[in-house]
Amino acid sequence: MSTPTIQVQLDHGICTLTLNRPEVRNAMSVAMVDELLQALKEAEGNPAVRVVVLRGTGGHFCAGGDIGDMAQARMKLAAQQADGANAGPNPVAAVNAQFGRLCLAFARTPLPVVTVLEGTVMGGGFGLACVSDVSLALHNVSFRLPETSLGIIPAQIAPFLVERLGYAEAKRLSVTGAKVGAAEALTIRLVHEVHADTDALEAALQAVLANILACGPQAIATTKNLLAHARLSSAESLIDDAAAMFARAVLSEEGQEGTGAFMQKRKPSWVPQAA
């Protein structure tokens, strides 16, 4: 299932998407963005997939956008301008917008998303970390928002920075182009856990995945949707909608199986059975 820029592995309901451009610390090319979007779409359409894991090869997560692709977009724009005619959309903006669609797709997916972070996490990689539901990090992780130091802006990841870190922290990191190590990332809740070595990190990942797989898949999807709305709504405005969602969940096949399993002191049918 692998593609030129990512490795795709499906194992017992876990779809692992591994960024696979180690020679450039997994910098995100246009091709990688498109392949990640397609892989997520396929995962969402596969009822066997219960959770998505994002990680990188070569000891790094992602060094941000591919500078080569941006250079090509600039050359296309220059060619358009040299022609003296409006030849279509701005190619620089088009590249950036496609990455925004990637962040939004992972932010809104009904599937739980876990990121495994090590080494370099910059720019677009920072954005993917922010949209994940659970972020696990190795002690050597190094986050940075280099855009303002390069004279550009963190355009597409801005809303997700604010959502994950809050307005004050997002401003501080953005205007300073700050570097954030593992300890600070844990303090500001950019990551949820930090581990001292790869064995501990892998063990933590397996524990998180086991907890996710123990939950009802439709309940997770509905809860993610509810939380997304709750973030922008008052509690009063959600009462009736939340009650209707709760009723549907309780009366659903999954809800009846889950509550029945609890009463009968057994695991629900969606929990993987021990080999």
C-alpha positions as CSV (number, residue, x, y, z in Angstrom):
1,M,0.0,0.0,0.0
2,S,3.0,2.3,0.1
3,T,3.5,5.3,-2.2
4,P,6.6,7.2,-3.3
5,T,6.5,9.5,-0.2
6,I,4.7,7.6,2.5
7,Q,4.5,4.1,3.8
8,V,1.0,2.8,4.5
9,Q,0.5,-0.2,6.8
10,L,-2.8,-1.7,8.1
11,D,-2.5,-4.0,11.0
12,H,-5.5,-5.1,13.2
13,G,-7.4,-1.9,12.7
14,I,-4.4,0.4,13.0
15,C,-3.5,2.4,9.8
16,T,0.1,3.7,10.1
17,L,1.1,6.4,7.7
18,T,4.9,6.9,7.8
19,L,6.3,10.0,6.1
20,N,9.2,8.5,4.0
21,R,11.5,11.2,2.7
22,P,14.4,10.7,5.2
23,E,16.9,12.4,3.0
24,V,15.2,15.7,3.6
25,R,13.9,15.0,7.2
26,N,10.5,14.1,5.7
27,A,9.9,17.6,4.3
28,M,6.4,17.7,2.9
29,S,6.3,17.9,-0.9
30,V,3.2,18.5,-2.9
31,A,3.2,14.8,-3.8
32,M,3.3,13.9,-0.1
33,V,0.4,16.1,0.7
34,D,-1.7,14.6,-2.1
35,E,-0.7,11.0,-1.0
36,L,-1.6,11.7,2.6
37,L,-5.0,13.1,1.6
38,Q,-5.6,10.0,-0.5
39,A,-4.4,7.6,2.2
40,L,-6.7,9.2,4.8
41,K,-9.7,9.1,2.5
42,E,-9.0,5.4,1.9
43,A,-8.7,4.8,5.7
44,E,-12.0,6.6,6.4
45,G,-13.7,4.4,3.7
46,N,-12.3,1.2,5.1
47,P,-14.5,-0.2,8.0
48,A,-11.6,-2.2,9.2
49,V,-9.6,0.9,10.1
50,R,-10.1,2.1,13.7
51,V,-7.2,4.5,14.2
52,V,-4.6,6.4,12.2
53,V,-1.0,6.7,13.4
54,L,1.2,9.4,11.8
55,R,5.0,9.1,12.1
56,G,8.2,9.7,10.2
57,T,11.3,7.7,9.1
58,G,14.9,8.4,9.7
59,G,14.6,9.7,13.3
60,H,12.5,12.8,12.3
61,F,8.8,13.6,12.0
62,C,8.7,16.4,9.5
63,A,10.9,19.4,8.6
64,G,8.0,21.4,7.2
65,G,7.2,22.3,3.6
66,D,9.5,21.3,0.7
67,I,11.4,24.4,-0.3
68,G,12.0,22.9,-3.8
69,D,8.2,22.8,-4.4
70,M,7.8,26.4,-3.3
71,A,10.7,27.5,-5.7
72,Q,8.9,25.8,-8.6
73,A,5.7,27.5,-7.7
74,R,7.5,30.8,-7.7
75,M,8.9,30.1,-11.1
76,K,5.4,29.3,-12.4
77,L,4.1,32.6,-11.0
78,A,7.0,34.5,-12.6
79,A,6.2,32.9,-16.0
80,Q,2.6,33.9,-15.6
81,Q,3.5,37.4,-14.8
82,A,6.0,37.5,-17.7
83,D,3.1,36.5,-20.1
84,G,1.3,39.6,-18.9
85,A,-2.0,37.8,-18.7
86,N,-4.1,36.3,-16.0
87,A,-3.3,32.6,-16.6
88,G,-5.1,31.2,-13.6
89,P,-4.7,31.0,-9.8
90,N,-1.5,32.0,-8.1
91,P,0.6,28.8,-8.0
92,V,2.2,29.8,-4.7
93,A,-1.2,30.2,-3.0
94,A,-2.4,26.9,-4.6
95,V,0.4,24.9,-3.0
96,N,-0.2,26.5,0.4
97,A,-4.0,26.0,0.2
98,Q,-3.6,22.3,-0.6
99,F,-1.6,21.9,2.6
100,G,-4.4,23.7,4.5
101,R,-6.8,21.1,3.1
102,L,-4.5,18.4,4.5
103,C,-4.5,19.9,8.0
104,L,-8.3,20.3,7.9
105,A,-8.9,16.7,6.7
106,F,-6.9,15.3,9.6
107,A,-8.5,17.7,12.0
108,R,-12.0,16.7,11.0
109,T,-11.6,13.0,10.4
110,P,-13.9,10.9,12.5
111,L,-11.0,8.5,13.1
112,P,-8.8,9.0,16.1
113,V,-5.3,10.3,15.0
114,V,-2.1,9.6,17.0
115,T,1.2,11.3,16.1
116,V,4.5,9.8,17.1
117,L,7.0,12.7,17.2
118,E,10.8,12.6,17.2
119,G,13.6,14.7,16.0
120,T,12.6,17.7,13.8
121,V,9.0,18.9,13.9
122,M,8.7,22.2,11.9
123,G,6.2,24.2,10.0
124,G,3.7,21.9,8.4
125,G,4.8,19.0,10.7
126,F,4.0,21.3,13.6
127,G,0.5,21.7,12.2
128,L,-0.1,18.0,11.9
129,A,1.0,17.5,15.5
130,C,-1.5,20.2,16.5
131,V,-4.5,18.5,14.7
132,S,-3.8,15.1,16.2
133,D,-5.9,13.7,19.0
134,V,-3.0,12.2,20.9
135,S,0.7,13.2,20.5
136,L,3.5,11.1,21.9
137,A,7.1,12.4,21.8
138,L,10.6,11.1,22.1
139,H,12.9,13.1,24.4
140,N,14.9,14.5,21.4
141,V,11.9,16.2,19.8
142,S,12.5,19.7,18.6
143,F,9.6,21.9,17.5
144,R,10.0,25.1,15.6
145,L,7.9,27.7,13.8
146,P,10.5,29.1,11.4
147,E,8.1,31.0,9.1
148,T,8.5,34.5,10.5
149,S,12.3,34.1,10.7
150,L,12.1,33.4,6.9
151,G,10.0,36.5,6.2
152,I,6.8,34.4,5.6
153,I,3.8,33.4,7.8
154,P,2.4,30.2,9.3
155,A,-0.7,30.6,7.1
156,Q,-2.5,27.3,7.1
157,I,-1.5,26.1,10.5
158,A,-2.5,29.3,12.4
159,P,-6.0,28.2,13.4
160,F,-4.8,24.9,14.6
161,L,-2.0,26.5,16.7
162,V,-4.5,28.7,18.4
163,E,-6.8,25.7,19.0
164,R,-4.1,23.5,20.5
165,L,-2.0,26.0,22.4
166,G,-4.3,29.0,23.0
167,Y,-4.0,32.5,21.6
168,A,-1.2,33.7,23.8
169,E,1.2,30.7,23.3
170,A,0.4,30.7,19.5
171,K,1.4,34.4,19.3
172,R,4.6,33.9,21.4
173,L,5.8,31.0,19.3
174,S,4.9,32.6,16.0
175,V,6.4,36.0,16.5
176,T,9.7,34.6,18.0
177,G,10.2,31.7,15.6
178,A,10.8,29.9,18.8
179,K,12.3,26.5,19.3
180,V,10.5,24.2,21.7
181,G,12.1,21.1,23.3
182,A,10.4,18.1,24.8
183,A,10.0,19.5,28.3
184,E,8.4,22.7,27.2
185,A,6.2,21.0,24.7
186,L,4.8,18.9,27.5
187,T,4.3,21.9,29.7
188,I,2.3,23.8,27.1
189,R,0.4,20.6,26.2
190,L,1.7,20.5,22.6
191,V,2.4,16.9,23.3
192,H,0.7,14.6,25.8
193,E,3.6,12.3,26.8
194,V,7.4,12.4,26.5
195,H,9.5,9.2,26.6
196,A,13.2,8.7,27.3
197,D,13.9,6.1,24.6
198,T,12.3,4.5,21.5
199,D,11.3,1.3,23.5
200,A,9.4,3.4,26.0
201,L,7.8,5.4,23.1
202,E,6.7,2.3,21.3
203,A,5.3,0.8,24.5
204,A,3.4,4.1,25.1
205,L,2.0,4.0,21.6
206,Q,0.7,0.4,22.1
207,A,-0.9,1.4,25.4
208,V,-2.7,4.4,23.7
209,L,-3.8,2.2,20.8
210,A,-5.2,-0.4,23.1
211,N,-7.2,2.3,25.0
212,I,-8.6,3.6,21.7
213,L,-9.5,0.2,20.4
214,A,-11.4,-0.5,23.7
215,C,-13.8,2.3,22.8
216,G,-16.7,2.1,20.4
217,P,-15.6,3.4,17.0
218,Q,-18.9,5.2,16.3
219,A,-18.9,6.7,19.8
220,I,-15.4,8.1,19.2
221,A,-16.4,9.6,15.9
222,T,-19.5,11.2,17.4
223,T,-17.6,12.5,20.4
224,K,-15.0,14.1,18.2
225,N,-17.8,15.9,16.3
226,L,-19.5,17.0,19.5
227,L,-16.2,18.3,21.0
228,A,-15.5,20.3,17.8
229,H,-18.9,22.0,18.1
230,A,-18.6,22.4,21.9
231,R,-15.4,24.4,21.4
232,L,-17.3,27.1,19.6
233,S,-20.7,26.9,21.3
234,S,-22.2,27.8,24.6
235,A,-23.3,24.9,26.9
236,E,-26.9,26.2,26.7
237,S,-27.0,26.0,22.9
238,L,-25.8,22.4,23.0
239,I,-28.2,20.9,25.5
240,D,-30.8,19.6,23.0
241,D,-28.4,18.6,20.3
242,A,-26.2,16.8,22.7
243,A,-29.2,15.0,24.2
244,A,-30.4,13.9,20.7
245,M,-26.9,12.6,20.0
246,F,-26.8,10.8,23.3
247,A,-30.1,9.1,22.6
248,R,-29.0,7.9,19.2
249,A,-25.8,6.5,20.7
250,V,-27.6,4.7,23.5
251,L,-30.2,3.2,21.1
252,S,-27.6,2.3,18.4
253,E,-26.4,-1.3,17.9
254,E,-23.0,-0.2,19.3
255,G,-24.5,1.5,22.3
256,Q,-26.6,-1.5,23.2
257,E,-23.6,-3.8,22.7
258,G,-21.4,-1.6,24.9
259,T,-23.9,-1.2,27.8
260,G,-24.9,-4.9,27.5
261,A,-21.2,-6.0,27.7
262,F,-20.8,-3.8,30.8
263,M,-23.7,-5.4,32.6
264,Q,-22.5,-8.9,31.6
265,K,-18.9,-8.2,32.7
266,R,-17.4,-9.0,29.3
267,K,-15.6,-7.0,26.6
268,P,-17.6,-5.4,23.8
269,S,-17.5,-7.0,20.4
270,W,-15.3,-4.2,19.0
271,V,-12.4,-4.9,21.3
272,P,-9.7,-7.0,19.6
273,Q,-9.5,-10.5,21.0
274,A,-6.2,-11.7,22.5
275,A,-4.3,-13.9,20.1
